[in-house]
């Protein structure tokens, strides 16, 4: 009997060599089949959807299958909104540190 390779090898995950990808001008493969396992693992560990965005974009996990099928999808923006970098930074030092939860 032929053994199948697991989709995710939990015992021996492929580890990305950051120096081969980050800052090297490489593009993320457009075809899912061509994404190296190590890169896929790295992305899933380091990228996440913010809680507020997930609540807006993802359906409630408690929906029935019927309700999920009938759910309308949120409207998608057709472009990215860019803010000028100067609007993201301030010259003044912060007066106090706020904890982020």
N, CA, C and O atoms as a GROMACS GRO file, in nm:
protein
  404
    1UNK      N    1   0.084  -0.118   0.000
    1UNK     CA    2   0.000   0.000   0.000
    1UNK      C    3   0.088   0.125   0.000
    1UNK      O    4   0.183   0.135   0.078
    2UNK      N    5   0.057   0.219  -0.086
    2UNK     CA    6   0.137   0.341  -0.100
    2UNK      C    7   0.100   0.440   0.010
    2UNK      O    8  -0.018   0.466   0.033
    3UNK      N    9   0.201   0.495   0.077
    3UNK     CA   10   0.175   0.594   0.181
    3UNK      C   11   0.171   0.733   0.119
    3UNK      O   12   0.253   0.768   0.035
    4UNK      N   13   0.073   0.812   0.163
    4UNK     CA   14   0.058   0.948   0.113
    4UNK      C   15   0.134   1.044   0.203
    4UNK      O   16   0.137   1.027   0.325
    5UNK      N   17   0.193   1.144   0.143
    5UNK     CA   18   0.262   1.248   0.219
    5UNK      C   19   0.156   1.336   0.284
    5UNK      O   20   0.063   1.380   0.216
    6UNK      N   21   0.169   1.364   0.415
    6UNK     CA   22   0.068   1.449   0.480
    6UNK      C   23   0.070   1.590   0.423
    6UNK      O   24   0.172   1.639   0.375
    7UNK      N   25  -0.046   1.655   0.428
    7UNK     CA   26  -0.055   1.792   0.378
    7UNK      C   27   0.037   1.883   0.458
    7UNK      O   28   0.110   1.964   0.401
    8UNK      N   29   0.033   1.870   0.591
    8UNK     CA   30   0.122   1.946   0.678
    8UNK      C   31   0.199   1.846   0.762
    8UNK      O   32   0.139   1.767   0.835
    9UNK      N   33   0.329   1.849   0.752
    9UNK     CA   34   0.412   1.759   0.830
    9UNK      C   35   0.439   1.825   0.965
    9UNK      O   36   0.532   1.904   0.978
   10UNK      N   37   0.357   1.790   1.064
   10UNK     CA   38   0.366   1.853   1.196
   10UNK      C   39   0.496   1.815   1.266
   10UNK      O   40   0.554   1.896   1.339
   11UNK      N   41   0.542   1.694   1.246
   11UNK     CA   42   0.662   1.647   1.314
   11UNK      C   43   0.790   1.708   1.257
   11UNK      O   44   0.883   1.736   1.332
   12UNK      N   45   0.795   1.731   1.127
   12UNK     CA   46   0.914   1.788   1.063
   12UNK      C   47   0.873   1.896   0.963
   12UNK      O   48   0.884   1.876   0.842
   13UNK      N   49   0.826   2.011   1.013
   13UNK     CA   50   0.782   2.116   0.920
   13UNK      C   51   0.899   2.175   0.842
   13UNK      O   52   1.010   2.189   0.894
   14UNK      N   53   0.870   2.209   0.717
   14UNK     CA   54   0.973   2.275   0.635
   14UNK      C   55   0.994   2.415   0.691
   14UNK      O   56   0.898   2.488   0.715
   15UNK      N   57   1.120   2.453   0.710
   15UNK     CA   58   1.153   2.583   0.769
   15UNK      C   59   1.211   2.673   0.660
   15UNK      O   60   1.302   2.634   0.586
   16UNK      N   61   1.158   2.793   0.653
   16UNK     CA   62   1.201   2.889   0.551
   16UNK      C   63   1.334   2.952   0.590
   16UNK      O   64   1.354   2.993   0.704
   17UNK      N   65   1.423   2.959   0.494
   17UNK     CA   66   1.547   3.034   0.514
   17UNK      C   67   1.514   3.179   0.476
   17UNK      O   68   1.505   3.214   0.358
   18UNK      N   69   1.495   3.264   0.579
   18UNK     CA   70   1.453   3.402   0.555
   18UNK      C   71   1.549   3.475   0.462
   18UNK      O   72   1.507   3.557   0.381
   19UNK      N   73   1.677   3.446   0.472
   19UNK     CA   74   1.777   3.515   0.390
   19UNK      C   75   1.761   3.484   0.241
   19UNK      O   76   1.811   3.559   0.157
   20UNK      N   77   1.693   3.376   0.208
   20UNK     CA   78   1.670   3.343   0.067
   20UNK      C   79   1.549   3.416   0.009
   20UNK      O   80   1.536   3.426  -0.113
   21UNK      N   81   1.460   3.467   0.096
   21UNK     CA   82   1.337   3.529   0.048
   21UNK      C   83   1.326   3.677   0.082
   21UNK      O   84   1.296   3.758  -0.005
   22UNK      N   85   1.350   3.711   0.207
   22UNK     CA   86   1.324   3.848   0.252
   22UNK      C   87   1.432   3.942   0.199
   22UNK      O   88   1.552   3.921   0.221
   23UNK      N   89   1.388   4.045   0.128
   23UNK     CA   90   1.480   4.145   0.073
   23UNK      C   91   1.554   4.098  -0.051
   23UNK      O   92   1.651   4.162  -0.092
   24UNK      N   93   1.511   3.988  -0.111
   24UNK     CA   94   1.581   3.934  -0.228
   24UNK      C   95   1.509   3.965  -0.359
   24UNK      O   96   1.553   3.922  -0.465
   25UNK      N   97   1.398   4.039  -0.353
   25UNK     CA   98   1.326   4.077  -0.475
   25UNK      C   99   1.246   3.964  -0.536
   25UNK      O  100   1.203   3.975  -0.651
   26UNK      N  101   1.224   3.857  -0.462
   26UNK     CA  102   1.146   3.746  -0.516
   26UNK      C  103   0.998   3.778  -0.505
   26UNK      O  104   0.955   3.854  -0.418
   27UNK      N  105   0.921   3.721  -0.595
   27UNK     CA  106   0.776   3.738  -0.594
   27UNK      C  107   0.710   3.612  -0.542
   27UNK      O  108   0.757   3.501  -0.567
   28UNK      N  109   0.600   3.631  -0.470
   28UNK     CA  110   0.524   3.517  -0.420
   28UNK      C  111   0.464   3.446  -0.541
   28UNK      O  112   0.404   3.512  -0.627
   29UNK      N  113   0.478   3.315  -0.551
   29UNK     CA  114   0.426   3.243  -0.668
   29UNK      C  115   0.276   3.265  -0.685
   29UNK      O  116   0.200   3.265  -0.588
   30UNK      N  117   0.233   3.284  -0.810
   30UNK     CA  118   0.092   3.308  -0.838
   30UNK      C  119   0.011   3.179  -0.836
   30UNK      O  120  -0.110   3.182  -0.814
   31UNK      N  121   0.075   3.068  -0.859
   31UNK     CA  122   0.007   2.939  -0.859
   31UNK      C  123   0.026   2.872  -0.723
   31UNK      O  124   0.139   2.852  -0.680
   32UNK      N  125  -0.084   2.836  -0.654
   32UNK     CA  126  -0.071   2.773  -0.522
   32UNK      C  127   0.016   2.648  -0.522
   32UNK      O  128   0.082   2.620  -0.422
   33UNK      N  129   0.019   2.574  -0.631
   33UNK     CA  130   0.099   2.452  -0.639
   33UNK      C  131   0.249   2.482  -0.637
   33UNK      O  132   0.329   2.396  -0.602
   34UNK      N  133   0.287   2.604  -0.675
   34UNK     CA  134   0.428   2.638  -0.684
   34UNK      C  135   0.483   2.707  -0.558
   34UNK      O  136   0.601   2.741  -0.552
   35UNK      N  137   0.397   2.726  -0.457
   35UNK     CA  138   0.442   2.789  -0.332
   35UNK      C  139   0.518   2.684  -0.253
   35UNK      O  140   0.460   2.581  -0.217
   36UNK      N  141   0.646   2.707  -0.224
   36UNK     CA  142   0.723   2.610  -0.146
   36UNK      C  143   0.660   2.589  -0.008
   36UNK      O  144   0.606   2.682   0.052
   37UNK      N  145   0.666   2.467   0.041
   37UNK     CA  146   0.606   2.434   0.171
   37UNK      C  147   0.660   2.523   0.282
   37UNK      O  148   0.584   2.568   0.368
   38UNK      N  149   0.790   2.550   0.280
   38UNK     CA  150   0.850   2.633   0.385
   38UNK      C  151   0.793   2.775   0.382
   38UNK      O  152   0.770   2.834   0.487
   39UNK      N  153   0.769   2.830   0.263
   39UNK     CA  154   0.713   2.964   0.251
   39UNK      C  155   0.568   2.965   0.297
   39UNK      O  156   0.525   3.058   0.365
   40UNK      N  157   0.493   2.863   0.263
   40UNK     CA  158   0.354   2.851   0.307
   40UNK      C  159   0.348   2.845   0.461
   40UNK      O  160   0.265   2.911   0.522
   41UNK      N  161   0.436   2.765   0.523
   41UNK     CA  162   0.442   2.755   0.669
   41UNK      C  163   0.477   2.890   0.731
   41UNK      O  164   0.414   2.932   0.829
   42UNK      N  165   0.576   2.959   0.674
   42UNK     CA  166   0.620   3.089   0.726
   42UNK      C  167   0.505   3.189   0.724
   42UNK      O  168   0.481   3.259   0.822
   43UNK      N  169   0.435   3.195   0.612
   43UNK     CA  170   0.324   3.290   0.599
   43UNK      C  171   0.213   3.260   0.699
   43UNK      O  172   0.159   3.352   0.761
   44UNK      N  173   0.179   3.133   0.716
   44UNK     CA  174   0.071   3.101   0.808
   44UNK      C  175   0.108   3.129   0.952
   44UNK      O  176   0.021   3.155   1.034
   45UNK      N  177   0.238   3.126   0.984
   45UNK     CA  178   0.282   3.156   1.120
   45UNK      C  179   0.296   3.306   1.147
   45UNK      O  180   0.278   3.351   1.260
   46UNK      N  181   0.328   3.384   1.043
   46UNK     CA  182   0.359   3.525   1.063
   46UNK      C  183   0.250   3.622   1.018
   46UNK      O  184   0.251   3.738   1.057
   47UNK      N  185   0.158   3.575   0.938
   47UNK     CA  186   0.052   3.664   0.888
   47UNK      C  187  -0.080   3.624   0.953
   47UNK      O  188  -0.111   3.506   0.966
   48UNK      N  189  -0.156   3.721   0.991
   48UNK     CA  190  -0.286   3.693   1.049
   48UNK      C  191  -0.384   3.802   1.010
   48UNK      O  192  -0.346   3.913   0.975
   49UNK      N  193  -0.510   3.768   1.017
   49UNK     CA  194  -0.615   3.866   0.991
   49UNK      C  195  -0.649   3.931   1.124
   49UNK      O  196  -0.671   3.861   1.223
   50UNK      N  197  -0.654   4.062   1.128
   50UNK     CA  198  -0.689   4.132   1.249
   50UNK      C  199  -0.830   4.092   1.293
   50UNK      O  200  -0.916   4.065   1.209
   51UNK      N  201  -0.852   4.087   1.424
   51UNK     CA  202  -0.981   4.042   1.478
   51UNK      C  203  -1.099   4.117   1.418
   51UNK      O  204  -1.199   4.056   1.380
   52UNK      N  205  -1.088   4.251   1.410
   52UNK     CA  206  -1.198   4.330   1.355
   52UNK      C  207  -1.224   4.296   1.209
   52UNK      O  208  -1.340   4.285   1.168
   53UNK      N  209  -1.117   4.280   1.132
   53UNK     CA  210  -1.132   4.245   0.991
   53UNK      C  211  -1.192   4.106   0.976
   53UNK      O  212  -1.276   4.084   0.888
   54UNK      N  213  -1.150   4.013   1.060
   54UNK     CA  214  -1.202   3.876   1.054
   54UNK      C  215  -1.352   3.875   1.082
   54UNK      O  216  -1.426   3.802   1.017
   55UNK      N  217  -1.396   3.955   1.178
   55UNK     CA  218  -1.539   3.960   1.210
   55UNK      C  219  -1.620   4.015   1.094
   55UNK      O  220  -1.733   3.973   1.071
   56UNK      N  221  -1.560   4.108   1.020
   56UNK     CA  222  -1.630   4.166   0.905
   56UNK      C  223  -1.626   4.073   0.784
   56UNK      O  224  -1.726   4.056   0.715
   57UNK      N  225  -1.510   4.013   0.758
   57UNK     CA  226  -1.490   3.938   0.634
   57UNK      C  227  -1.526   3.790   0.641
   57UNK      O  228  -1.568   3.731   0.542
   58UNK      N  229  -1.509   3.729   0.759
   58UNK     CA  230  -1.531   3.585   0.770
   58UNK      C  231  -1.667   3.555   0.830
   58UNK      O  232  -1.714   3.628   0.918
   59UNK      N  233  -1.732   3.449   0.782
   59UNK     CA  234  -1.864   3.416   0.838
   59UNK      C  235  -1.852   3.363   0.981
   59UNK      O  236  -1.747   3.312   1.022
   60UNK      N  237  -1.960   3.376   1.055
   60UNK     CA  238  -1.966   3.325   1.191
   60UNK      C  239  -1.949   3.174   1.189
   60UNK      O  240  -2.011   3.105   1.108
   61UNK      N  241  -1.864   3.122   1.278
   61UNK     CA  242  -1.836   2.978   1.279
   61UNK      C  243  -1.956   2.896   1.326
   61UNK      O  244  -1.957   2.774   1.309
   62UNK      N  245  -2.056   2.960   1.383
   62UNK     CA  246  -2.173   2.889   1.433
   62UNK      C  247  -2.287   2.882   1.331
   62UNK      O  248  -2.394   2.830   1.362
   63UNK      N  249  -2.264   2.933   1.209
   63UNK     CA  250  -2.368   2.926   1.106
   63UNK      C  251  -2.394   2.782   1.064
   63UNK      O  252  -2.302   2.700   1.062
   64UNK      N  253  -2.517   2.754   1.032
   64UNK     CA  254  -2.548   2.623   0.975
   64UNK      C  255  -2.502   2.625   0.829
   64UNK      O  256  -2.476   2.732   0.773
   65UNK      N  257  -2.492   2.508   0.769
   65UNK     CA  258  -2.450   2.500   0.628
   65UNK      C  259  -2.549   2.577   0.541
   65UNK      O  260  -2.508   2.650   0.451
   66UNK      N  261  -2.677   2.561   0.568
   66UNK     CA  262  -2.780   2.631   0.490
   66UNK      C  263  -2.761   2.783   0.501
   66UNK      O  264  -2.765   2.854   0.400
   67UNK      N  265  -2.740   2.833   0.624
   67UNK     CA  266  -2.721   2.977   0.644
   67UNK      C  267  -2.592   3.026   0.578
   67UNK      O  268  -2.588   3.137   0.524
   68UNK      N  269  -2.488   2.944   0.582
   68UNK     CA  270  -2.362   2.981   0.519
   68UNK      C  271  -2.377   2.995   0.368
   68UNK      O  272  -2.324   3.088   0.308
   69UNK      N  273  -2.449   2.902   0.308
   69UNK     CA  274  -2.470   2.906   0.162
   69UNK      C  275  -2.554   3.028   0.123
   69UNK      O  276  -2.532   3.086   0.017
   70UNK      N  277  -2.648   3.066   0.208
   70UNK     CA  278  -2.736   3.179   0.177
   70UNK      C  279  -2.675   3.314   0.212
   70UNK      O  280  -2.730   3.418   0.174
   71UNK      N  281  -2.562   3.314   0.283
   71UNK     CA  282  -2.500   3.439   0.326
   71UNK      C  283  -2.447   3.518   0.207
   71UNK      O  284  -2.386   3.462   0.116
   72UNK      N  285  -2.470   3.648   0.208
   72UNK     CA  286  -2.415   3.732   0.101
   72UNK      C  287  -2.274   3.774   0.141
   72UNK      O  288  -2.246   3.799   0.258
   73UNK      N  289  -2.187   3.781   0.044
   73UNK     CA  290  -2.048   3.817   0.068
   73UNK      C  291  -2.033   3.969   0.080
   73UNK      O  292  -2.110   4.043   0.019
   74UNK      N  293  -1.935   4.014   0.158
   74UNK     CA  294  -1.914   4.160   0.168
   74UNK      C  295  -1.861   4.215   0.036
   74UNK      O  296  -1.796   4.145  -0.041
   75UNK      N  297  -1.892   4.341   0.012
   75UNK     CA  298  -1.843   4.405  -0.109
   75UNK      C  299  -1.692   4.421  -0.099
   75UNK      O  300  -1.639   4.448   0.008
   76UNK      N  301  -1.624   4.405  -0.211
   76UNK     CA  302  -1.478   4.412  -0.215
   76UNK      C  303  -1.437   4.544  -0.278
   76UNK      O  304  -1.493   4.587  -0.379
   77UNK      N  305  -1.337   4.608  -0.217
   77UNK     CA  306  -1.282   4.730  -0.277
   77UNK      C  307  -1.205   4.692  -0.402
   77UNK      O  308  -1.141   4.587  -0.407
   78UNK      N  309  -1.210   4.776  -0.503
   78UNK     CA  310  -1.142   4.746  -0.628
   78UNK      C  311  -1.003   4.807  -0.635
   78UNK      O  312  -0.942   4.806  -0.742
   79UNK      N  313  -0.954   4.859  -0.527
   79UNK     CA  314  -0.821   4.917  -0.527
   79UNK      C  315  -0.770   4.931  -0.385
   79UNK      O  316  -0.846   4.917  -0.289
   80UNK      N  317  -0.645   4.958  -0.374
   80UNK     CA  318  -0.585   4.978  -0.242
   80UNK      C  319  -0.587   5.125  -0.207
   80UNK      O  320  -0.574   5.211  -0.294
   81UNK      N  321  -0.604   5.153  -0.080
   81UNK     CA  322  -0.602   5.291  -0.034
   81UNK      C  323  -0.464   5.316   0.027
   81UNK      O  324  -0.425   5.251   0.123
   82UNK      N  325  -0.393   5.411  -0.030
   82UNK     CA  326  -0.259   5.442   0.018
   82UNK      C  327  -0.262   5.572   0.097
   82UNK      O  328  -0.318   5.672   0.053
   83UNK      N  329  -0.200   5.569   0.213
   83UNK     CA  330  -0.184   5.690   0.293
   83UNK      C  331  -0.042   5.737   0.275
   83UNK      O  332   0.050   5.656   0.267
   84UNK      N  333  -0.022   5.867   0.269
   84UNK     CA  334   0.116   5.915   0.261
   84UNK      C  335   0.191   5.879   0.389
   84UNK      O  336   0.134   5.891   0.498
   85UNK      N  337   0.315   5.835   0.380
   85UNK     CA  338   0.391   5.796   0.499
   85UNK      C  339   0.397   5.904   0.606
   85UNK      O  340   0.397   5.872   0.725
   86UNK      N  341   0.401   6.031   0.566
   86UNK     CA  342   0.409   6.140   0.663
   86UNK      C  343   0.287   6.143   0.754
   86UNK      O  344   0.295   6.190   0.867
   87UNK      N  345   0.173   6.094   0.706
   87UNK     CA  346   0.052   6.096   0.788
   87UNK      C  347   0.052   5.986   0.894
   87UNK      O  348  -0.033   5.985   0.982
   88UNK      N  349   0.146   5.893   0.886
   88UNK     CA  350   0.151   5.780   0.980
   88UNK      C  351   0.247   5.804   1.095
   88UNK      O  352   0.247   5.726   1.191
   89UNK      N  353   0.328   5.907   1.089
   89UNK     CA  354   0.429   5.931   1.192
   89UNK      C  355   0.413   6.070   1.251
   89UNK      O  356   0.360   6.161   1.187
   90UNK      N  357   0.458   6.084   1.374
   90UNK     CA  358   0.454   6.213   1.440
   90UNK      C  359   0.594   6.251   1.488
   90UNK      O  360   0.677   6.165   1.514
   91UNK      N  361   0.617   6.380   1.498
   91UNK     CA  362   0.747   6.429   1.543
   91UNK      C  363   0.756   6.420   1.695
   91UNK      O  364   0.863   6.390   1.749
   92UNK      N  365   0.645   6.446   1.766
   92UNK     CA  366   0.645   6.444   1.911
   92UNK      C  367   0.659   6.301   1.963
   92UNK      O  368   0.610   6.206   1.902
   93UNK      N  369   0.729   6.289   2.076
   93UNK     CA  370   0.743   6.159   2.141
   93UNK      C  371   0.612   6.126   2.212
   93UNK      O  372   0.540   6.217   2.254
   94UNK      N  373   0.580   6.000   2.227
   94UNK     CA  374   0.457   5.965   2.299
   94UNK      C  375   0.465   6.006   2.445
   94UNK      O  376   0.572   6.000   2.506
   95UNK      N  377   0.353   6.046   2.501
   95UNK     CA  378   0.350   6.089   2.642
   95UNK      C  379   0.335   5.969   2.735
   95UNK      O  380   0.383   5.973   2.848
   96UNK      N  381   0.270   5.866   2.690
   96UNK     CA  382   0.254   5.744   2.770
   96UNK      C  383   0.242   5.624   2.675
   96UNK      O  384   0.210   5.639   2.558
   97UNK      N  385   0.267   5.508   2.728
   97UNK     CA  386   0.262   5.386   2.649
   97UNK      C  387   0.128   5.319   2.674
   97UNK      O  388   0.089   5.296   2.789
   98UNK      N  389   0.058   5.288   2.566
   98UNK     CA  390  -0.069   5.217   2.578
   98UNK      C  391  -0.047   5.071   2.550
   98UNK      O  392   0.025   5.035   2.457
   99UNK      N  393  -0.108   4.987   2.628
   99UNK     CA  394  -0.097   4.844   2.601
   99UNK      C  395  -0.199   4.807   2.495
   99UNK      O  396  -0.309   4.861   2.490
  100UNK      N  397  -0.160   4.716   2.410
  100UNK     CA  398  -0.245   4.669   2.301
  100UNK      C  399  -0.292   4.529   2.337
  100UNK      O  400  -0.212   4.440   2.364
  101UNK      N  401  -0.421   4.511   2.338
  101UNK     CA  402  -0.476   4.378   2.370
  101UNK      C  403  -0.533   4.314   2.247
  101UNK      O  404  -0.584   4.202   2.254
   0.00000   0.00000   0.00000
